[in-house]
Amino acid sequence: MVINMAYKLLIVDDDKELLKMLKYYFELKGYLIYTAIDGKEALERIEIIPDLILLDINIPHISGLEVCKRIRNKVSCPILFLTAKVEEQDKINGLLSGGDDYIIKPFSLRELEARITSHIKREERNRDKRRIKFVDNLSIDFVGRTVEYSDTEINLTKMEYEIVEFLASHAGQVFDKESIYEKIWGYDGEGDSKIVTELIRRIRKKLSEYTDQEFIETVWGCGYKWNM
């Protein structure tokens, strides 16, 4: 599949042969490819404002997880981790640091391409959404993908924002953690629904710094719902 416009991919990996192969493959598909071989160089490359980042976890100088944490306030694009690790806690740590997906090495180029296409299309759909406002001076900007309270932006990670957006878009409806995970990140998402509980705990803590309003309510034995 050749895409119609030149999306920018930043690929970060210390395996130079892998970088060369990925660069060649995705340039043939019509992407603009930028590369970095360590964490320090990756931070410098962020200035290109990529549409998606492929980020190896085990890179020199600054780990992929730390790079992800540092750039999440600067870029909202999808970040896909490349890793040979398969432990559940590794996946959870990566997602909590701001990552969107995991690609386990060795991987199929066709699967990687499909994941990239899926994430970019999802980002484009999100840009078409409108801004909605809620009680108690809280607002969600679906275009800018931000949450504000009285015009002050609340610093949410990408995954935290996506949970707020999903629940707020279905205000009053109850979803269990498995449904939340599947509807946001899909059945084939590389992670575990248990991360939803931790993300909601973090969201509540951040919101509580600005308001006493309980926007995310726990419906015991059922799941969670957004209160208008």
C-alpha positions in Angstrom: 0.0 0.0 0.0 1.4 3.4 -1.1 0.1 6.4 0.8 -1.0 9.5 -0.9 0.8 12.1 1.1 4.2 12.3 2.7 3.8 11.5 6.4 6.9 12.0 8.5 8.2 9.0 10.5 10.9 9.2 13.1 12.6 5.9 13.6 14.9 5.5 16.6 17.1 2.4 17.0 20.8 1.7 17.5 20.7 -1.2 15.1 22.0 0.6 12.0 21.1 -2.3 9.6 17.5 -2.3 10.9 17.3 1.5 10.5 18.6 1.2 6.9 16.1 -1.5 6.0 13.1 0.3 7.6 14.2 3.6 5.9 14.4 1.9 2.5 11.0 0.1 2.9 9.0 3.0 4.1 10.5 5.5 1.7 9.2 3.2 -1.0 5.8 3.5 0.6 5.9 7.3 0.3 6.9 8.3 3.8 9.5 10.9 4.7 11.9 9.1 7.0 14.1 10.6 9.7 16.3 8.4 11.9 18.2 8.5 15.2 20.5 6.0 16.8 20.3 7.0 20.5 18.1 8.8 22.9 20.0 12.1 22.7 19.7 12.3 19.0 16.0 11.3 19.2 15.3 14.3 21.4 17.0 16.6 18.9 15.0 15.1 16.0 11.6 16.0 17.6 11.9 19.4 16.0 10.7 17.9 12.7 7.3 17.3 14.3 6.8 13.7 13.1 3.5 12.2 12.3 4.5 9.0 14.1 7.6 7.7 16.0 9.0 4.2 16.1 11.1 4.1 19.2 13.3 1.2 20.4 13.3 0.9 24.2 16.9 -0.2 24.6 18.9 2.6 23.0 22.1 4.2 24.3 22.5 7.3 26.5 18.7 7.9 27.2 16.3 4.9 27.2 13.3 4.8 24.9 11.0 5.0 27.9 12.7 8.2 29.2 12.7 9.7 25.7 8.9 9.1 25.5 8.3 10.7 28.9 10.3 13.8 27.9 8.7 14.4 24.5 5.0 13.7 25.4 4.4 17.3 26.4 5.9 18.4 23.0 4.3 16.0 20.6 0.9 14.3 20.4 1.7 11.9 17.5 1.5 8.1 18.1 4.6 6.5 19.6 5.1 2.8 18.8 7.8 1.0 20.8 10.1 -1.5 19.2 11.3 -4.1 21.7 12.4 -7.6 22.2 10.8 -7.6 25.7 7.5 -9.3 26.2 6.9 -9.1 30.0 3.6 -7.6 30.9 5.1 -5.1 33.2 7.4 -3.8 30.4 4.3 -3.2 28.3 2.5 -1.4 31.1 5.6 0.8 31.8 5.8 1.7 28.2 2.1 2.6 27.8 2.2 4.6 31.1 5.2 6.5 29.8 3.1 7.8 26.9 3.5 5.1 24.3 0.6 4.0 22.1 1.6 0.5 20.9 4.2 -2.2 21.0 5.9 -4.0 18.1 7.8 -7.1 19.3 11.0 -8.0 17.5 11.3 -9.8 15.2 8.3 -8.3 13.4 6.7 -8.5 10.0 7.1 -5.4 7.9 3.5 -5.8 6.7 2.2 -5.9 10.3 4.3 -2.9 11.2 3.0 -1.0 8.2 -0.6 -1.9 9.1 -0.1 -0.7 12.7 1.5 2.6 11.4 -1.4 3.2 8.9 -4.0 2.4 11.6 -2.5 4.9 14.1 -2.1 7.7 11.5 -5.7 7.3 10.3 -6.9 7.4 13.9 -5.0 10.6 14.5 -6.7 12.1 11.4 -10.1 11.2 12.6 -9.4 12.8 15.9 -8.6 16.1 14.2 -12.1 16.2 12.7 -13.7 16.3 16.1 -15.1 19.4 17.7 -14.7 21.1 21.1 -17.2 20.3 23.8 -17.7 22.0 27.2 -18.8 20.6 30.5 -20.0 21.9 33.8 -17.6 23.3 36.4 -15.4 25.1 33.9 -13.9 21.9 32.4 -13.6 21.7 28.7 -12.2 19.2 26.2 -10.7 20.3 22.9 -11.1 17.3 20.5 -9.0 19.1 17.8 -6.1 20.1 20.0 -6.5 17.0 22.1 -6.3 18.9 25.4 -8.3 19.2 28.6 -8.7 22.6 30.3 -10.1 23.9 33.5 -10.9 27.6 33.6 -8.6 28.0 30.6 -5.7 26.3 32.3 -4.5 23.1 30.5 -4.4 20.0 32.6 -1.3 18.0 31.8 -2.5 14.6 30.7 -0.5 11.9 28.9 -1.8 10.7 25.6 -3.4 7.6 27.0 -5.0 9.5 29.9 -6.5 12.0 27.4 -7.9 9.2 25.2 -9.7 7.7 28.2 -11.2 11.1 29.1 -12.2 11.7 25.4 -13.9 8.3 25.1 -15.8 8.5 28.4 -16.8 12.1 27.9 -18.0 11.3 24.3 -20.3 8.6 25.9 -21.3 10.6 29.0 -23.7 8.6 31.3 -22.9 5.3 29.8 -21.1 2.6 31.9 -18.1 0.8 30.5 -16.0 -1.9 32.2 -12.2 -1.6 31.9 -12.0 -4.3 29.2 -14.5 -2.5 27.1 -12.7 0.8 27.6 -9.4 -0.8 26.5 -10.8 -2.5 23.5 -12.8 0.5 22.2 -9.8 2.9 22.5 -6.9 0.7 21.5 -8.5 -2.3 19.8 -8.7 -6.0 20.3 -5.1 -6.4 19.0 -3.6 -3.7 21.2 -0.4 -4.7 22.8 -1.2 -4.3 26.5 -3.6 -5.2 29.2 -7.0 -3.8 30.3 -5.6 -3.6 33.9 -3.8 -0.5 32.8 -7.1 1.3 32.6 -7.6 1.2 36.4 -4.2 2.9 36.9 -4.8 5.5 34.2 -8.2 6.4 35.7 -6.6 6.7 39.1 -4.0 9.1 37.6 -6.7 11.1 35.7 -8.8 11.6 38.9 -5.7 12.7 40.8 -4.9 15.3 38.2 -8.5 16.6 37.9 -8.7 16.8 41.7 -6.0 19.5 41.7 -8.4 21.8 40.0 -12.0 20.7 41.0 -13.9 18.7 43.5 -16.4 17.6 40.8 -16.3 13.8 40.2 -16.3 13.5 36.4 -15.3 9.8 36.3 -17.6 7.8 38.6 -17.0 4.2 39.6 -20.2 2.1 39.2 -19.3 -0.8 41.5 -19.4 -4.2 39.9 -19.9 -2.6 36.5 -17.2 -0.1 35.5 -16.9 3.6 35.0 -19.0 6.4 33.6 -18.5 10.1 32.8 -20.7 12.5 34.7 -21.8 15.7 32.9 
